[in-house]
Every structure is written in C-alpha cells, then in structure tokens.
Amino acid sequence: MTQIPASSDRQFTHDSEIWHSLKYAIAASSGFQRWQLEHEIQSQGLRLEQQVQRYLRETLETLAY
C-alpha cells in the first residue's frame, strides 16, 4: 500500500487554516452581509461554511454571465 507523505498532512493543515481565515473574512464583508439579508439566509439555519460556499457559487455564476 502506498503511504502518503507527511508533507501532504502539513499542506492539508495549511490549506484548512487558509480556508478558515478566508471564510471569516468573506463573512465579515459587506457584500456577504447584504447577500444574507437579501436571501434571508440566516433564517435557513445553514452553517457559516454552507453560507459562504453558496455565496461564492452564486457570485461566480453571476460573474459568468
């Protein structure tokens, strides 16, 4: 069986830390907060991660037009 090098574990930890910081930076942005109000997201009971993912997906879809 192939072993995964330990460096990939460090990379995963680093990536997770970056995503965590990015997620909270996005959540603090005025655009995200306006999007939450417009879509009544907070009343839907979604976790912050789900909200940020949905916001990013919808924003990218809008930009794709």
PDB file of N, H, CA, C and O in Angstrom:
ATOM      1  N   MET A   1       0.844  -1.172   0.000  1.00  0.00           N
ATOM      2  CA  MET A   1       0.000   0.000   0.000  1.00  0.00           C
ATOM      3  C   MET A   1       0.894   1.242   0.000  1.00  0.00           C
ATOM      4  O   MET A   1       1.917   1.281   0.684  1.00  0.00           O
ATOM      5  N   THR A   2       0.500   2.240  -0.765  1.00  0.00           N
ATOM      6  H   THR A   2      -0.331   2.208  -1.320  1.00  0.00           H
ATOM      7  CA  THR A   2       1.260   3.464  -0.866  1.00  0.00           C
ATOM      8  C   THR A   2       0.994   4.341   0.352  1.00  0.00           C
ATOM      9  O   THR A   2      -0.152   4.530   0.759  1.00  0.00           O
ATOM     10  N   GLN A   3       2.063   4.870   0.924  1.00  0.00           N
ATOM     11  H   GLN A   3       2.995   4.716   0.593  1.00  0.00           H
ATOM     12  CA  GLN A   3       1.920   5.771   2.057  1.00  0.00           C
ATOM     13  C   GLN A   3       1.895   7.212   1.564  1.00  0.00           C
ATOM     14  O   GLN A   3       2.615   7.579   0.636  1.00  0.00           O
ATOM     15  N   ILE A   4       1.072   8.002   2.186  1.00  0.00           N
ATOM     16  H   ILE A   4       0.487   7.704   2.940  1.00  0.00           H
ATOM     17  CA  ILE A   4       1.002   9.424   1.857  1.00  0.00           C
ATOM     18  C   ILE A   4       2.111  10.121   2.634  1.00  0.00           C
ATOM     19  O   ILE A   4       2.237   9.932   3.844  1.00  0.00           O
ATOM     20  N   PRO A   5       2.907  10.917   1.950  1.00  0.00           N
ATOM     21  CA  PRO A   5       3.981  11.608   2.651  1.00  0.00           C
ATOM     22  C   PRO A   5       3.447  12.554   3.725  1.00  0.00           C
ATOM     23  O   PRO A   5       2.360  13.115   3.591  1.00  0.00           O
ATOM     24  N   ALA A   6       4.215  12.718   4.767  1.00  0.00           N
ATOM     25  H   ALA A   6       5.098  12.263   4.875  1.00  0.00           H
ATOM     26  CA  ALA A   6       3.818  13.581   5.876  1.00  0.00           C
ATOM     27  C   ALA A   6       3.634  15.026   5.426  1.00  0.00           C
ATOM     28  O   ALA A   6       2.856  15.770   6.023  1.00  0.00           O
ATOM     29  N   SER A   7       4.345  15.422   4.380  1.00  0.00           N
ATOM     30  H   SER A   7       4.977  14.818   3.895  1.00  0.00           H
ATOM     31  CA  SER A   7       4.228  16.808   3.913  1.00  0.00           C
ATOM     32  C   SER A   7       2.809  17.107   3.424  1.00  0.00           C
ATOM     33  O   SER A   7       2.360  18.250   3.508  1.00  0.00           O
ATOM     34  N   SER A   8       2.096  16.096   2.914  1.00  0.00           N
ATOM     35  H   SER A   8       2.461  15.167   2.846  1.00  0.00           H
ATOM     36  CA  SER A   8       0.723  16.334   2.466  1.00  0.00           C
ATOM     37  C   SER A   8      -0.183  16.638   3.651  1.00  0.00           C
ATOM     38  O   SER A   8      -1.139  17.402   3.520  1.00  0.00           O
ATOM     39  N   ASP A   9       0.106  16.047   4.807  1.00  0.00           N
ATOM     40  H   ASP A   9       0.883  15.426   4.914  1.00  0.00           H
ATOM     41  CA  ASP A   9      -0.656  16.348   6.012  1.00  0.00           C
ATOM     42  C   ASP A   9      -0.451  17.801   6.417  1.00  0.00           C
ATOM     43  O   ASP A   9      -1.395  18.488   6.809  1.00  0.00           O
ATOM     44  N   ARG A  10       0.792  18.259   6.319  1.00  0.00           N
ATOM     45  H   ARG A  10       1.559  17.701   6.001  1.00  0.00           H
ATOM     46  CA  ARG A  10       1.082  19.662   6.644  1.00  0.00           C
ATOM     47  C   ARG A  10       0.387  20.582   5.643  1.00  0.00           C
ATOM     48  O   ARG A  10      -0.140  21.626   6.027  1.00  0.00           O
ATOM     49  N   GLN A  11       0.381  20.206   4.372  1.00  0.00           N
ATOM     50  H   GLN A  11       0.809  19.357   4.060  1.00  0.00           H
ATOM     51  CA  GLN A  11      -0.267  21.023   3.351  1.00  0.00           C
ATOM     52  C   GLN A  11      -1.764  21.099   3.603  1.00  0.00           C
ATOM     53  O   GLN A  11      -2.369  22.162   3.472  1.00  0.00           O
ATOM     54  N   PHE A  12      -2.363  19.962   3.967  1.00  0.00           N
ATOM     55  H   PHE A  12      -1.871  19.098   4.073  1.00  0.00           H
ATOM     56  CA  PHE A  12      -3.794  19.946   4.268  1.00  0.00           C
ATOM     57  C   PHE A  12      -4.097  20.861   5.442  1.00  0.00           C
ATOM     58  O   PHE A  12      -5.070  21.615   5.403  1.00  0.00           O
ATOM     59  N   THR A  13      -3.278  20.807   6.486  1.00  0.00           N
ATOM     60  H   THR A  13      -2.487  20.194   6.518  1.00  0.00           H
ATOM     61  CA  THR A  13      -3.468  21.669   7.650  1.00  0.00           C
ATOM     62  C   THR A  13      -3.351  23.132   7.244  1.00  0.00           C
ATOM     63  O   THR A  13      -4.146  23.970   7.670  1.00  0.00           O
ATOM     64  N   HIS A  14      -2.358  23.430   6.421  1.00  0.00           N
ATOM     65  H   HIS A  14      -1.712  22.749   6.075  1.00  0.00           H
ATOM     66  CA  HIS A  14      -2.156  24.802   5.946  1.00  0.00           C
ATOM     67  C   HIS A  14      -3.351  25.258   5.112  1.00  0.00           C
ATOM     68  O   HIS A  14      -3.843  26.373   5.289  1.00  0.00           O
ATOM     69  N   ASP A  15      -3.815  24.409   4.214  1.00  0.00           N
ATOM     70  H   ASP A  15      -3.416  23.504   4.071  1.00  0.00           H
ATOM     71  CA  ASP A  15      -4.984  24.741   3.388  1.00  0.00           C
ATOM     72  C   ASP A  15      -6.219  24.972   4.255  1.00  0.00           C
ATOM     73  O   ASP A  15      -6.998  25.889   3.992  1.00  0.00           O
ATOM     74  N   SER A  16      -6.402  24.151   5.278  1.00  0.00           N
ATOM     75  H   SER A  16      -5.770  23.406   5.491  1.00  0.00           H
ATOM     76  CA  SER A  16      -7.540  24.300   6.176  1.00  0.00           C
ATOM     77  C   SER A  16      -7.480  25.621   6.925  1.00  0.00           C
ATOM     78  O   SER A  16      -8.502  26.279   7.120  1.00  0.00           O
ATOM     79  N   GLU A  17      -6.284  26.004   7.342  1.00  0.00           N
ATOM     80  H   GLU A  17      -5.454  25.470   7.183  1.00  0.00           H
ATOM     81  CA  GLU A  17      -6.111  27.284   8.044  1.00  0.00           C
ATOM     82  C   GLU A  17      -6.437  28.448   7.109  1.00  0.00           C
ATOM     83  O   GLU A  17      -7.076  29.417   7.518  1.00  0.00           O
ATOM     84  N   ILE A  18      -5.999  28.350   5.864  1.00  0.00           N
ATOM     85  H   ILE A  18      -5.480  27.562   5.532  1.00  0.00           H
ATOM     86  CA  ILE A  18      -6.288  29.400   4.884  1.00  0.00           C
ATOM     87  C   ILE A  18      -7.785  29.493   4.648  1.00  0.00           C
ATOM     88  O   ILE A  18      -8.338  30.593   4.648  1.00  0.00           O
ATOM     89  N   TRP A  19      -8.459  28.352   4.445  1.00  0.00           N
ATOM     90  H   TRP A  19      -8.009  27.459   4.445  1.00  0.00           H
ATOM     91  CA  TRP A  19      -9.900  28.357   4.205  1.00  0.00           C
ATOM     92  C   TRP A  19     -10.635  28.949   5.401  1.00  0.00           C
ATOM     93  O   TRP A  19     -11.578  29.722   5.231  1.00  0.00           O
ATOM     94  N   HIS A  20     -10.211  28.590   6.609  1.00  0.00           N
ATOM     95  H   HIS A  20      -9.445  27.962   6.747  1.00  0.00           H
ATOM     96  CA  HIS A  20     -10.842  29.103   7.821  1.00  0.00           C
ATOM     97  C   HIS A  20     -10.741  30.630   7.860  1.00  0.00           C
ATOM     98  O   HIS A  20     -11.733  31.310   8.126  1.00  0.00           O
ATOM     99  N   SER A  21      -9.567  31.163   7.601  1.00  0.00           N
ATOM    100  H   SER A  21      -8.762  30.612   7.385  1.00  0.00           H
ATOM    101  CA  SER A  21      -9.367  32.613   7.599  1.00  0.00           C
ATOM    102  C   SER A  21     -10.165  33.277   6.490  1.00  0.00           C
ATOM    103  O   SER A  21     -10.791  34.315   6.705  1.00  0.00           O
ATOM    104  N   LEU A  22     -10.144  32.690   5.320  1.00  0.00           N
ATOM    105  H   LEU A  22      -9.635  31.847   5.145  1.00  0.00           H
ATOM    106  CA  LEU A  22     -10.857  33.242   4.175  1.00  0.00           C
ATOM    107  C   LEU A  22     -12.367  33.249   4.423  1.00  0.00           C
ATOM    108  O   LEU A  22     -13.053  34.219   4.103  1.00  0.00           O
ATOM    109  N   LYS A  23     -12.864  32.173   4.985  1.00  0.00           N
ATOM    110  H   LYS A  23     -12.306  31.385   5.244  1.00  0.00           H
ATOM    111  CA  LYS A  23     -14.301  32.051   5.274  1.00  0.00           C
ATOM    112  C   LYS A  23     -14.762  33.183   6.194  1.00  0.00           C
ATOM    113  O   LYS A  23     -15.807  33.790   5.959  1.00  0.00           O
ATOM    114  N   TYR A  24     -13.988  33.465   7.233  1.00  0.00           N
ATOM    115  H   TYR A  24     -13.139  32.973   7.424  1.00  0.00           H
ATOM    116  CA  TYR A  24     -14.375  34.521   8.160  1.00  0.00           C
ATOM    117  C   TYR A  24     -14.184  35.911   7.562  1.00  0.00           C
ATOM    118  O   TYR A  24     -14.932  36.832   7.888  1.00  0.00           O
ATOM    119  N   ALA A  25     -13.199  36.070   6.699  1.00  0.00           N
ATOM    120  H   ALA A  25     -12.591  35.322   6.433  1.00  0.00           H
ATOM    121  CA  ALA A  25     -13.024  37.353   6.019  1.00  0.00           C
ATOM    122  C   ALA A  25     -14.202  37.622   5.084  1.00  0.00           C
ATOM    123  O   ALA A  25     -14.705  38.744   5.018  1.00  0.00           O
ATOM    124  N   ILE A  26     -14.637  36.594   4.366  1.00  0.00           N
ATOM    125  H   ILE A  26     -14.228  35.683   4.419  1.00  0.00           H
ATOM    126  CA  ILE A  26     -15.795  36.734   3.471  1.00  0.00           C
ATOM    127  C   ILE A  26     -17.044  37.053   4.288  1.00  0.00           C
ATOM    128  O   ILE A  26     -17.825  37.929   3.916  1.00  0.00           O
ATOM    129  N   ALA A  27     -17.232  36.346   5.396  1.00  0.00           N
ATOM    130  H   ALA A  27     -16.598  35.635   5.698  1.00  0.00           H
ATOM    131  CA  ALA A  27     -18.416  36.549   6.233  1.00  0.00           C
ATOM    132  C   ALA A  27     -18.473  37.961   6.809  1.00  0.00           C
ATOM    133  O   ALA A  27     -19.556  38.475   7.088  1.00  0.00           O
ATOM    134  N   ALA A  28     -17.324  38.580   6.987  1.00  0.00           N
ATOM    135  H   ALA A  28     -16.444  38.162   6.760  1.00  0.00           H
ATOM    136  CA  ALA A  28     -17.276  39.936   7.538  1.00  0.00           C
ATOM    137  C   ALA A  28     -17.476  41.006   6.469  1.00  0.00           C
ATOM    138  O   ALA A  28     -17.630  42.184   6.793  1.00  0.00           O
ATOM    139  N   SER A  29     -17.474  40.609   5.200  1.00  0.00           N
ATOM    140  H   SER A  29     -17.349  39.652   4.937  1.00  0.00           H
ATOM    141  CA  SER A  29     -17.579  41.593   4.123  1.00  0.00           C
ATOM    142  C   SER A  29     -19.003  42.129   3.992  1.00  0.00           C
ATOM    143  O   SER A  29     -19.974  41.434   4.288  1.00  0.00           O
ATOM    144  N   SER A  30     -19.103  43.364   3.546  1.00  0.00           N
ATOM    145  H   SER A  30     -18.314  43.928   3.305  1.00  0.00           H
ATOM    146  CA  SER A  30     -20.422  43.981   3.381  1.00  0.00           C
ATOM    147  C   SER A  30     -21.222  43.278   2.277  1.00  0.00           C
ATOM    148  O   SER A  30     -22.445  43.174   2.376  1.00  0.00           O
ATOM    149  N   GLY A  31     -20.555  42.803   1.245  1.00  0.00           N
ATOM    150  H   GLY A  31     -19.562  42.887   1.164  1.00  0.00           H
ATOM    151  CA  GLY A  31     -21.249  42.100   0.168  1.00  0.00           C
ATOM    152  C   GLY A  31     -21.913  40.828   0.658  1.00  0.00           C
ATOM    153  O   GLY A  31     -23.052  40.535   0.295  1.00  0.00           O
ATOM    154  N   PHE A  32     -21.203  40.074   1.482  1.00  0.00           N
ATOM    155  H   PHE A  32     -20.278  40.312   1.777  1.00  0.00           H
ATOM    156  CA  PHE A  32     -21.752  38.840   2.034  1.00  0.00           C
ATOM    157  C   PHE A  32     -22.928  39.151   2.956  1.00  0.00           C
ATOM    158  O   PHE A  32     -23.961  38.483   2.902  1.00  0.00           O
ATOM    159  N   GLN A  33     -22.769  40.157   3.792  1.00  0.00           N
ATOM    160  H   GLN A  33     -21.930  40.700   3.836  1.00  0.00           H
ATOM    161  CA  GLN A  33     -23.830  40.503   4.731  1.00  0.00           C
ATOM    162  C   GLN A  33     -25.076  40.997   4.005  1.00  0.00           C
ATOM    163  O   GLN A  33     -26.193  40.691   4.423  1.00  0.00           O
ATOM    164  N   ARG A  34     -24.903  41.751   2.934  1.00  0.00           N
ATOM    165  H   ARG A  34     -23.996  41.999   2.595  1.00  0.00           H
ATOM    166  CA  ARG A  34     -26.040  42.200   2.124  1.00  0.00           C
ATOM    167  C   ARG A  34     -26.715  40.995   1.462  1.00  0.00           C
ATOM    168  O   ARG A  34     -27.942  40.905   1.429  1.00  0.00           O
ATOM    169  N   TRP A  35     -25.911  40.078   0.940  1.00  0.00           N
ATOM    170  H   TRP A  35     -24.914  40.151   0.967  1.00  0.00           H
ATOM    171  CA  TRP A  35     -26.426  38.861   0.306  1.00  0.00           C
ATOM    172  C   TRP A  35     -27.257  38.057   1.311  1.00  0.00           C
ATOM    173  O   TRP A  35     -28.324  37.547   0.968  1.00  0.00           O
ATOM    174  N   GLN A  36     -26.764  37.946   2.558  1.00  0.00           N
ATOM    175  H   GLN A  36     -25.898  38.360   2.836  1.00  0.00           H
ATOM    176  CA  GLN A  36     -27.519  37.233   3.593  1.00  0.00           C
ATOM    177  C   GLN A  36     -28.899  37.845   3.802  1.00  0.00           C
ATOM    178  O   GLN A  36     -29.899  37.132   3.888  1.00  0.00           O
ATOM    179  N   LEU A  37     -28.943  39.164   3.882  1.00  0.00           N
ATOM    180  H   LEU A  37     -28.131  39.743   3.813  1.00  0.00           H
ATOM    181  CA  LEU A  37     -30.222  39.854   4.100  1.00  0.00           C
ATOM    182  C   LEU A  37     -31.159  39.664   2.914  1.00  0.00           C
ATOM    183  O   LEU A  37     -32.347  39.394   3.090  1.00  0.00           O
ATOM    184  N   GLU A  38     -30.624  39.805   1.713  1.00  0.00           N
ATOM    185  H   GLU A  38     -29.659  40.025   1.570  1.00  0.00           H
ATOM    186  CA  GLU A  38     -31.448  39.676   0.510  1.00  0.00           C
ATOM    187  C   GLU A  38     -32.037  38.282   0.354  1.00  0.00           C
ATOM    188  O   GLU A  38     -33.151  38.124  -0.146  1.00  0.00           O
ATOM    189  N   HIS A  39     -31.295  37.281   0.778  1.00  0.00           N
ATOM    190  H   HIS A  39     -30.390  37.409   1.183  1.00  0.00           H
ATOM    191  CA  HIS A  39     -31.731  35.898   0.605  1.00  0.00           C
ATOM    192  C   HIS A  39     -32.301  35.275   1.886  1.00  0.00           C
ATOM    193  O   HIS A  39     -32.658  34.097   1.910  1.00  0.00           O
ATOM    194  N   GLU A  40     -32.379  36.078   2.938  1.00  0.00           N
ATOM    195  H   GLU A  40     -32.089  37.035   2.918  1.00  0.00           H
ATOM    196  CA  GLU A  40     -32.863  35.595   4.238  1.00  0.00           C
ATOM    197  C   GLU A  40     -32.158  34.296   4.639  1.00  0.00           C
ATOM    198  O   GLU A  40     -32.782  33.338   5.095  1.00  0.00           O
ATOM    199  N   ILE A  41     -30.865  34.300   4.455  1.00  0.00           N
ATOM    200  H   ILE A  41     -30.358  35.078   4.084  1.00  0.00           H
ATOM    201  CA  ILE A  41     -30.048  33.100   4.680  1.00  0.00           C
ATOM    202  C   ILE A  41     -29.999  32.702   6.147  1.00  0.00           C
ATOM    203  O   ILE A  41     -30.066  31.516   6.471  1.00  0.00           O
ATOM    204  N   GLN A  42     -29.882  33.675   7.031  1.00  0.00           N
ATOM    205  H   GLN A  42     -29.828  34.638   6.768  1.00  0.00           H
ATOM    206  CA  GLN A  42     -29.729  33.337   8.447  1.00  0.00           C
ATOM    207  C   GLN A  42     -30.925  32.566   8.986  1.00  0.00           C
ATOM    208  O   GLN A  42     -30.776  31.763   9.907  1.00  0.00           O
ATOM    209  N   SER A  43     -32.098  32.795   8.431  1.00  0.00           N
ATOM    210  H   SER A  43     -32.219  33.447   7.683  1.00  0.00           H
ATOM    211  CA  SER A  43     -33.292  32.089   8.905  1.00  0.00           C
ATOM    212  C   SER A  43     -33.354  30.656   8.370  1.00  0.00           C
ATOM    213  O   SER A  43     -34.204  29.876   8.800  1.00  0.00           O
ATOM    214  N   GLN A  44     -32.470  30.303   7.447  1.00  0.00           N
ATOM    215  H   GLN A  44     -31.779  30.936   7.098  1.00  0.00           H
ATOM    216  CA  GLN A  44     -32.485  28.957   6.872  1.00  0.00           C
ATOM    217  C   GLN A  44     -31.683  27.958   7.695  1.00  0.00           C
ATOM    218  O   GLN A  44     -31.700  26.761   7.405  1.00  0.00           O
ATOM    219  N   GLY A  45     -30.984  28.433   8.715  1.00  0.00           N
ATOM    220  H   GLY A  45     -30.970  29.405   8.951  1.00  0.00           H
ATOM    221  CA  GLY A  45     -30.251  27.541   9.605  1.00  0.00           C
ATOM    222  C   GLY A  45     -29.019  26.895   8.996  1.00  0.00           C
ATOM    223  O   GLY A  45     -28.592  25.834   9.450  1.00  0.00           O
ATOM    224  N   LEU A  46     -28.441  27.516   7.978  1.00  0.00           N
ATOM    225  H   LEU A  46     -28.787  28.378   7.609  1.00  0.00           H
ATOM    226  CA  LEU A  46     -27.235  26.967   7.362  1.00  0.00           C
ATOM    227  C   LEU A  46     -26.007  27.319   8.193  1.00  0.00           C
ATOM    228  O   LEU A  46     -25.937  28.397   8.783  1.00  0.00           O
ATOM    229  N   ARG A  47     -25.045  26.409   8.234  1.00  0.00           N
ATOM    230  H   ARG A  47     -25.103  25.534   7.754  1.00  0.00           H
ATOM    231  CA  ARG A  47     -23.770  26.699   8.889  1.00  0.00           C
ATOM    232  C   ARG A  47     -23.041  27.774   8.091  1.00  0.00           C
ATOM    233  O   ARG A  47     -23.297  27.952   6.900  1.00  0.00           O
ATOM    234  N   LEU A  48     -22.135  28.485   8.748  1.00  0.00           N
ATOM    235  H   LEU A  48     -21.928  28.340   9.716  1.00  0.00           H
ATOM    236  CA  LEU A  48     -21.389  29.544   8.084  1.00  0.00           C
ATOM    237  C   LEU A  48     -20.674  29.010   6.849  1.00  0.00           C
ATOM    238  O   LEU A  48     -20.664  29.668   5.809  1.00  0.00           O
ATOM    239  N   GLU A  49     -20.086  27.847   6.949  1.00  0.00           N
ATOM    240  H   GLU A  49     -20.094  27.312   7.794  1.00  0.00           H
ATOM    241  CA  GLU A  49     -19.384  27.273   5.798  1.00  0.00           C
ATOM    242  C   GLU A  49     -20.328  27.078   4.613  1.00  0.00           C
ATOM    243  O   GLU A  49     -19.964  27.381   3.476  1.00  0.00           O
ATOM    244  N   GLN A  50     -21.530  26.578   4.868  1.00  0.00           N
ATOM    245  H   GLN A  50     -21.826  26.332   5.792  1.00  0.00           H
ATOM    246  CA  GLN A  50     -22.510  26.388   3.802  1.00  0.00           C
ATOM    247  C   GLN A  50     -22.933  27.728   3.197  1.00  0.00           C
ATOM    248  O   GLN A  50     -23.105  27.845   1.984  1.00  0.00           O
ATOM    249  N   GLN A  51     -23.098  28.734   4.057  1.00  0.00           N
ATOM    250  H   GLN A  51     -22.958  28.639   5.043  1.00  0.00           H
ATOM    251  CA  GLN A  51     -23.481  30.048   3.577  1.00  0.00           C
ATOM    252  C   GLN A  51     -22.404  30.633   2.673  1.00  0.00           C
ATOM    253  O   GLN A  51     -22.709  31.158   1.602  1.00  0.00           O
ATOM    254  N   VAL A  52     -21.149  30.545   3.100  1.00  0.00           N
ATOM    255  H   VAL A  52     -20.902  30.119   3.970  1.00  0.00           H
ATOM    256  CA  VAL A  52     -20.041  31.099   2.316  1.00  0.00           C
ATOM    257  C   VAL A  52     -19.920  30.366   0.989  1.00  0.00           C
ATOM    258  O   VAL A  52     -19.713  30.997  -0.047  1.00  0.00           O
ATOM    259  N   GLN A  53     -20.045  29.052   1.006  1.00  0.00           N
ATOM    260  H   GLN A  53     -20.213  28.540   1.847  1.00  0.00           H
ATOM    261  CA  GLN A  53     -19.963  28.281  -0.236  1.00  0.00           C
ATOM    262  C   GLN A  53     -21.078  28.676  -1.199  1.00  0.00           C
ATOM    263  O   GLN A  53     -20.843  28.827  -2.398  1.00  0.00           O
ATOM    264  N   ARG A  54     -22.274  28.842  -0.680  1.00  0.00           N
ATOM    265  H   ARG A  54     -22.464  28.720   0.294  1.00  0.00           H
ATOM    266  CA  ARG A  54     -23.408  29.233  -1.529  1.00  0.00           C
ATOM    267  C   ARG A  54     -23.204  30.646  -2.079  1.00  0.00           C
ATOM    268  O   ARG A  54     -23.465  30.903  -3.254  1.00  0.00           O
ATOM    269  N   TYR A  55     -22.740  31.554  -1.231  1.00  0.00           N
ATOM    270  H   TYR A  55     -22.527  31.346  -0.276  1.00  0.00           H
ATOM    271  CA  TYR A  55     -22.460  32.930  -1.652  1.00  0.00           C
ATOM    272  C   TYR A  55     -21.416  32.940  -2.767  1.00  0.00           C
ATOM    273  O   TYR A  55     -21.596  33.618  -3.779  1.00  0.00           O
ATOM    274  N   LEU A  56     -20.334  32.195  -2.589  1.00  0.00           N
ATOM    275  H   LEU A  56     -20.188  31.645  -1.767  1.00  0.00           H
ATOM    276  CA  LEU A  56     -19.283  32.159  -3.607  1.00  0.00           C
ATOM    277  C   LEU A  56     -19.797  31.553  -4.910  1.00  0.00           C
ATOM    278  O   LEU A  56     -19.489  32.056  -5.990  1.00  0.00           O
ATOM    279  N   ARG A  57     -20.571  30.486  -4.816  1.00  0.00           N
ATOM    280  H   ARG A  57     -20.821  30.077  -3.938  1.00  0.00           H
ATOM    281  CA  ARG A  57     -21.113  29.843  -6.015  1.00  0.00           C
ATOM    282  C   ARG A  57     -22.033  30.806  -6.778  1.00  0.00           C
ATOM    283  O   ARG A  57     -21.923  30.943  -7.997  1.00  0.00           O
ATOM    284  N   GLU A  58     -22.935  31.470  -6.054  1.00  0.00           N
ATOM    285  H   GLU A  58     -23.024  31.359  -5.064  1.00  0.00           H
ATOM    286  CA  GLU A  58     -23.860  32.398  -6.705  1.00  0.00           C
ATOM    287  C   GLU A  58     -23.124  33.607  -7.281  1.00  0.00           C
ATOM    288  O   GLU A  58     -23.472  34.093  -8.356  1.00  0.00           O
ATOM    289  N   THR A  59     -22.118  34.086  -6.572  1.00  0.00           N
ATOM    290  H   THR A  59     -21.835  33.691  -5.698  1.00  0.00           H
ATOM    291  CA  THR A  59     -21.335  35.222  -7.065  1.00  0.00           C
ATOM    292  C   THR A  59     -20.594  34.848  -8.341  1.00  0.00           C
ATOM    293  O   THR A  59     -20.572  35.625  -9.295  1.00  0.00           O
ATOM    294  N   LEU A  60     -19.990  33.670  -8.367  1.00  0.00           N
ATOM    295  H   LEU A  60     -20.008  33.038  -7.592  1.00  0.00           H
ATOM    296  CA  LEU A  60     -19.275  33.231  -9.560  1.00  0.00           C
ATOM    297  C   LEU A  60     -20.224  32.992 -10.732  1.00  0.00           C
ATOM    298  O   LEU A  60     -19.886  33.286 -11.879  1.00  0.00           O
ATOM    299  N   GLU A  61     -21.407  32.461 -10.445  1.00  0.00           N
ATOM    300  H   GLU A  61     -21.682  32.222  -9.514  1.00  0.00           H
ATOM    301  CA  GLU A  61     -22.400  32.262 -11.503  1.00  0.00           C
ATOM    302  C   GLU A  61     -22.822  33.595 -12.102  1.00  0.00           C
ATOM    303  O   GLU A  61     -22.988  33.714 -13.316  1.00  0.00           O
ATOM    304  N   THR A  62     -22.994  34.593 -11.248  1.00  0.00           N
ATOM    305  H   THR A  62     -22.859  34.496 -10.262  1.00  0.00           H
ATOM    306  CA  THR A  62     -23.360  35.928 -11.720  1.00  0.00           C
ATOM    307  C   THR A  62     -22.250  36.524 -12.584  1.00  0.00           C
ATOM    308  O   THR A  62     -22.524  37.134 -13.618  1.00  0.00           O
ATOM    309  N   LEU A  63     -21.030  36.351 -12.170  1.00  0.00           N
ATOM    310  H   LEU A  63     -20.808  35.856 -11.330  1.00  0.00           H
ATOM    311  CA  LEU A  63     -19.897  36.868 -12.926  1.00  0.00           C
ATOM    312  C   LEU A  63     -19.714  36.163 -14.271  1.00  0.00           C
ATOM    313  O   LEU A  63     -19.157  36.725 -15.214  1.00  0.00           O
ATOM    314  N   ALA A  64     -20.192  34.924 -14.337  1.00  0.00           N
ATOM    315  H   ALA A  64     -20.645  34.467 -13.572  1.00  0.00           H
ATOM    316  CA  ALA A  64     -20.022  34.126 -15.565  1.00  0.00           C
ATOM    317  C   ALA A  64     -20.919  34.616 -16.701  1.00  0.00           C
ATOM    318  O   ALA A  64     -20.669  34.296 -17.863  1.00  0.00           O
ATOM    319  N   TYR A  65     -21.958  35.387 -16.380  1.00  0.00           N
ATOM    320  H   TYR A  65     -22.160  35.647 -15.436  1.00  0.00           H
ATOM    321  CA  TYR A  65     -22.877  35.855 -17.413  1.00  0.00           C
ATOM    322  C   TYR A  65     -22.248  36.890 -18.273  1.00  0.00           C
ATOM    323  O   TYR A  65     -22.885  37.395 -19.198  1.00  0.00           O
TER     324      TYR A  65
END
